[in-house]
Amino acid sequence: MTSHGTLPSLDVHLDEAAADAALREDARRGLTSTPKVLRPQWLYDARGSELFEQITALPEYYPFTAEREALADGADDVARLSGADTFVELGSGSSTKSTLLLDAMSRTGTLRRYIPVDVSAAALEEAVPALVAGYPDLDVRGVVADFTANLHSIPRVGSRLVVLLGGTIGNFEPEQRRDFLAALADTLDAGEHFLVGTDLIKDEATLVAAYDDAAGVTAEFERNALTVLNRVLGADFDVDGFSYVAAWVPQSSRIEMRVRADRPMTVSVPALDLTVSFAEGEEMRTEISTKFTREGIASELDAAGFDVAHWFTDPAGRFGLTLARRR
């Protein structure tokens, strides 16, 4: 274990060189595919993270508020039913909702450890010290890792509750989701628990508005992926030459976020020794957000080896939280 910054401890399983290599390979694959596509990891540099924090406060962006309401109502039940003494948070980021579960687990008297997992050491160093200041007896062990590829990096200690919030599981393609849930099941011992947040299917107008806000913050956030490509790979994307599109795809039950070329253009990507052409109107997908039903997520969890222990939503029924127990 490596001492790092102000964290009590930080395990690094993803250094900057490895992260950079993974992003480069992803960019090469995505820019040369048909249709073109980027993983959402490209969105979250410092500016992107700042923009996302702004998005969570927008009136149209109900998922953040709805999930928080659901957590506020259900956290005590999660703590009681799981009986966990170790809280593992995947993609912890700013950890803004973590206190709801930390407080609930403290009230049960079981809380011993908090293990935030994130690709960004900087995010962990910024969020965790302030978060745990109110829990002086808590054993905190940060893990720098891509949890979609490094679930084995989660310490096998205590009785674990693994948590994936923010509807993040909706960012996975169906086969990626299946593989992730199966890998998570293999990581957990029988009787350990998984809490997952899922945005629920609703009317198209509400869904599209949540990802195409009137203030244009989401548009700037999604186009930020091009800015990151320019900075990291020396590309020459004309960011202002791309419009933003959010589209509901009912057959996939998901919102797709895309950037669309307003004119024909040729983009040079020197770091990849690559030249990429865009036709006028050609779109590149930057993110997906799948929406679920209660029955749908329960079926996927069951197939991976989990039993649903509890289901709850916010009062308006917009966002679901599923507590599942490893069989």
C-alpha distance (Angstrom), angle and dihedral (degrees) to the residues before:
residue distance angle dihedral
M1 . . .
T2 3.76 . .
S3 3.78 125.5 .
H4 3.78 107.7 -135.0
G5 3.79 133.0 174.1
T6 3.76 116.5 -46.1
L7 3.78 96.4 -31.3
P8 3.78 116.9 112.4
S9 3.82 85.5 -125.6
L10 3.79 138.5 -15.5
D11 3.80 127.5 -162.9
V12 3.80 111.2 -157.4
H13 3.80 115.0 -153.8
L14 3.80 95.4 153.3
D15 3.79 117.8 48.6
E16 3.78 124.9 -170.8
A17 3.80 93.9 -99.1
A18 3.81 92.7 53.5
A19 3.79 92.1 45.3
D20 3.80 90.7 49.3
A21 3.81 92.3 49.7
A22 3.82 91.2 49.5
L23 3.78 92.2 50.5
R24 3.79 92.1 48.2
E25 3.79 92.0 51.6
D26 3.79 90.4 46.6
A27 3.80 91.7 50.3
R28 3.81 92.4 49.6
R29 3.79 92.1 49.5
G30 3.80 94.5 43.9
L31 3.81 97.9 44.9
T32 3.81 92.0 50.1
S33 3.81 96.9 44.4
T34 3.80 126.6 94.8
P35 2.94 111.3 -96.4
K36 3.80 97.5 22.8
V37 3.79 115.6 -117.7
L38 3.81 140.0 176.3
R39 3.78 129.2 -161.0
P40 3.81 113.3 -115.5
Q41 3.82 90.5 -116.4
W42 3.81 86.4 85.4
L43 3.80 89.8 66.0
Y44 3.78 97.7 62.5
D45 3.76 110.3 76.7
A46 3.81 116.6 125.8
R47 3.81 92.5 -78.2
G48 3.79 92.5 44.6
S49 3.79 92.2 50.9
E50 3.80 89.5 50.2
L51 3.80 91.0 50.8
F52 3.80 92.0 48.7
E53 3.79 90.4 53.7
Q54 3.81 86.7 54.5
I55 3.81 90.3 49.8
T56 3.79 92.1 55.6
A57 3.81 89.1 59.9
L58 3.82 96.0 49.8
P59 3.82 117.2 113.3
E60 3.82 91.7 -128.3
Y61 3.80 94.6 51.3
Y62 3.80 100.0 84.7
P63 3.87 98.7 161.5
F64 3.80 94.5 79.2
T65 3.79 95.1 49.6
A66 3.80 94.2 39.3
E67 3.80 93.6 51.7
R68 3.78 91.3 47.4
E69 3.81 90.2 51.8
A70 3.81 90.6 49.6
L71 3.79 91.2 49.1
A72 3.79 92.5 47.7
D73 3.80 89.5 53.9
G74 3.79 97.2 41.7
A75 3.80 108.1 32.1
D76 3.80 94.6 96.3
D77 3.82 90.7 51.5
V78 3.81 90.5 49.1
A79 3.80 91.6 51.5
R80 3.81 93.1 45.9
L81 3.80 97.6 44.2
S82 3.79 95.9 43.3
G83 3.80 95.1 44.1
A84 3.80 85.2 -159.9
D85 3.79 123.8 163.0
T86 3.83 94.7 -171.0
F87 3.81 122.9 62.5
V88 3.82 112.9 -159.3
E89 3.81 113.7 -171.2
L90 3.81 116.9 -164.9
G91 3.80 115.1 -151.3
S92 3.78 89.9 5.2
G93 3.83 95.2 175.9
S94 3.79 109.4 161.1
S95 3.84 90.9 -7.1
T96 3.80 90.6 -138.8
K97 3.82 94.9 155.3
S98 3.79 97.0 37.2
T99 3.78 95.2 92.8
L100 3.81 91.2 65.9
L101 3.80 90.6 62.4
L102 3.79 95.5 35.6
D103 3.81 89.8 53.8
A104 3.80 92.6 46.8
M105 3.80 92.8 49.3
S106 3.81 89.1 46.9
R107 3.79 89.8 53.9
T108 3.80 90.8 54.8
G109 3.81 89.0 51.8
T110 3.80 92.8 -127.7
L111 3.82 102.6 102.0
R112 3.82 113.2 117.0
R113 3.80 107.7 142.8
Y114 3.79 141.3 28.8
I115 3.82 118.4 -162.6
P116 3.83 113.2 -175.7
V117 3.82 113.7 -169.3
D118 3.80 120.6 -160.7
V119 3.81 139.2 148.4
S120 3.80 89.6 -127.1
A121 3.79 120.3 74.5
A122 3.80 87.7 -171.6
A123 3.81 91.2 56.9
L124 3.79 90.9 51.3
E125 3.80 93.0 46.6
E126 3.80 90.9 50.8
A127 3.81 100.5 42.6
V128 3.77 107.1 34.4
P129 3.83 105.0 57.4
A130 3.80 92.7 54.4
L131 3.79 91.5 41.8
V132 3.79 96.0 53.9
A133 3.80 96.8 39.9
G134 3.80 88.2 97.9
Y135 3.82 92.8 51.2
P136 3.82 104.2 60.8
D137 3.82 95.2 169.4
L138 3.79 94.9 48.7
D139 3.82 118.8 116.7
V140 3.81 104.5 -137.1
R141 3.79 120.6 -166.5
G142 3.80 115.6 175.5
V143 3.81 118.2 -156.5
V144 3.82 121.7 -157.2
A145 3.80 103.7 -154.8
D146 3.79 145.2 117.8
F147 3.78 96.9 -106.8
T148 3.80 91.9 -159.0
A149 3.80 88.5 65.8
N150 3.81 104.9 21.3
L151 3.80 108.5 48.0
H152 3.79 87.9 135.1
S153 3.80 87.3 68.2
I154 3.82 91.2 71.6
P155 3.81 107.5 104.7
R156 3.80 114.0 -111.4
V157 3.78 97.0 -132.5
G158 3.78 133.5 133.8
S159 3.78 123.0 -23.5
R160 3.78 106.3 -41.1
L161 3.78 134.5 -144.4
V162 3.82 107.5 -167.6
V163 3.79 113.1 -159.1
L164 3.82 130.2 -164.6
L165 3.79 111.2 -179.1
G166 3.79 137.7 171.5
G167 3.80 95.8 57.6
T168 3.81 85.8 -80.0
I169 3.79 91.7 147.8
G170 3.80 86.3 65.9
N171 3.81 89.2 66.4
F172 3.82 89.9 69.3
E173 3.77 125.8 91.0
P174 3.84 111.0 -118.8
E175 3.81 94.0 -101.3
Q176 3.82 91.1 46.3
R177 3.80 89.3 51.0
R178 3.79 91.5 50.4
D179 3.81 92.2 48.8
F180 3.81 92.3 46.2
L181 3.80 94.1 50.9
A182 3.81 91.2 47.1
A183 3.81 91.5 49.5
L184 3.79 90.9 47.7
A185 3.79 90.9 51.0
D186 3.81 89.1 52.0
T187 3.82 89.3 51.1
L188 3.81 95.0 51.7
D189 3.78 127.8 72.7
A190 3.79 121.2 -128.3
G191 3.79 109.2 -79.6
E192 3.81 96.0 26.0
H193 3.79 117.4 120.6
F194 3.80 141.5 -127.8
L195 3.81 124.2 -160.2
V196 3.80 115.5 -163.4
G197 3.79 130.4 -177.9
T198 3.79 118.4 -144.1
D199 3.78 129.6 -178.9
L200 3.80 110.6 -131.9
I201 3.81 129.6 -128.1
K202 3.79 112.4 -97.8
D203 3.79 139.7 149.7
E204 3.79 116.9 -36.2
A205 3.81 95.9 -123.6
T206 3.81 92.8 57.6
L207 3.79 92.0 45.4
V208 3.80 96.2 48.7
A209 3.81 93.0 44.9
A210 3.81 90.2 54.7
Y211 3.82 89.5 59.5
D212 3.81 99.4 34.6
D213 3.80 104.8 45.3
A214 3.77 123.1 -171.2
A215 3.81 92.5 -118.9
G216 3.81 91.9 57.8
V217 3.80 95.3 -126.0
T218 3.82 93.5 131.3
A219 3.80 90.2 49.1
E220 3.79 90.1 54.8
F221 3.81 90.2 45.6
E222 3.81 94.2 53.1
R223 3.81 93.6 44.1
N224 3.79 87.7 51.3
A225 3.80 86.6 79.3
L226 3.81 87.4 70.8
T227 3.79 91.0 50.4
V228 3.80 89.5 52.7
L229 3.82 91.0 50.2
N230 3.80 88.8 51.6
R231 3.80 93.0 50.5
V232 3.80 100.3 39.3
L233 3.80 100.3 36.1
G234 3.81 101.1 26.1
A235 3.81 90.7 -116.2
D236 3.80 120.6 162.1
F237 3.81 102.2 -139.5
D238 3.80 112.3 162.0
V239 3.80 93.4 -135.2
D240 3.81 92.2 -169.0
G241 3.80 88.6 55.8
F242 3.80 91.1 69.2
S243 3.79 127.2 77.3
Y244 3.78 124.2 -154.6
V245 3.80 124.5 -117.9
A246 3.81 129.8 -172.6
A247 3.80 113.0 -170.3
W248 3.80 132.5 -179.0
V249 3.82 110.2 -135.8
P250 3.82 104.5 -164.8
Q251 3.80 96.8 -172.5
S252 3.82 88.5 60.5
S253 3.83 95.4 33.8
R254 3.77 90.4 -129.5
I255 3.77 146.5 112.9
E256 3.80 113.3 -124.8
M257 3.79 119.0 -154.7
R258 3.78 114.7 -154.3
V259 3.79 141.8 169.7
R260 3.81 115.2 -137.4
A261 3.80 126.1 -153.8
D262 3.81 109.5 -123.2
R263 3.81 91.5 -158.2
P264 3.81 138.8 8.3
M265 3.77 110.3 -74.6
T266 3.77 143.4 167.9
V267 3.77 118.3 -141.3
S268 3.78 124.9 -160.3
V269 3.82 118.7 -148.9
P270 3.82 104.1 -172.5
A271 3.80 97.6 -179.2
L272 3.81 89.1 60.2
D273 3.83 95.0 36.7
L274 3.79 84.8 -124.3
T275 3.80 137.3 138.1
V276 3.80 117.1 -161.7
S277 3.80 126.7 -165.5
F278 3.81 125.3 -152.2
A279 3.79 123.1 -165.1
E280 3.79 118.1 -143.8
G281 3.80 106.7 -83.1
E282 3.80 93.7 15.5
E283 3.79 112.7 144.4
M284 3.80 131.9 -147.5
R285 3.80 117.2 -160.7
T286 3.80 114.1 -130.7
E287 3.81 101.2 174.5
I288 3.80 145.0 -1.8
S289 3.80 129.5 -152.1
T290 3.79 114.0 -164.7
K291 3.80 118.9 -156.7
F292 3.78 122.2 -146.2
T293 3.77 145.8 -158.8
R294 3.79 122.9 -136.1
E295 3.80 89.8 -113.0
G296 3.80 93.4 47.1
I297 3.80 97.6 55.2
A298 3.82 90.7 41.8
S299 3.81 89.6 55.0
E300 3.80 92.5 49.9
L301 3.81 91.5 48.8
D302 3.79 91.4 48.0
A303 3.80 91.4 52.3
A304 3.81 89.5 53.4
G305 3.80 94.6 51.2
F306 3.80 104.2 -90.9
D307 3.80 132.8 124.0
V308 3.80 118.3 -148.7
A309 3.81 108.6 -116.7
H310 3.80 98.6 176.5
W311 3.80 140.6 -2.3
F312 3.77 126.0 -162.2
T313 3.80 140.7 160.6
D314 3.77 140.8 -167.8
P315 3.84 114.1 -83.3
A316 3.81 91.9 -94.5
G317 3.81 93.0 50.6
R318 3.79 94.8 -123.1
F319 3.80 100.9 125.6
G320 3.80 131.4 33.2
L321 3.79 133.5 -147.6
T322 3.79 118.9 -163.6
L323 3.79 122.1 -164.5
A324 3.80 108.6 -159.5
R325 3.79 130.9 -174.5
R326 3.80 123.1 -144.4
R327 3.79 109.1 -119.1
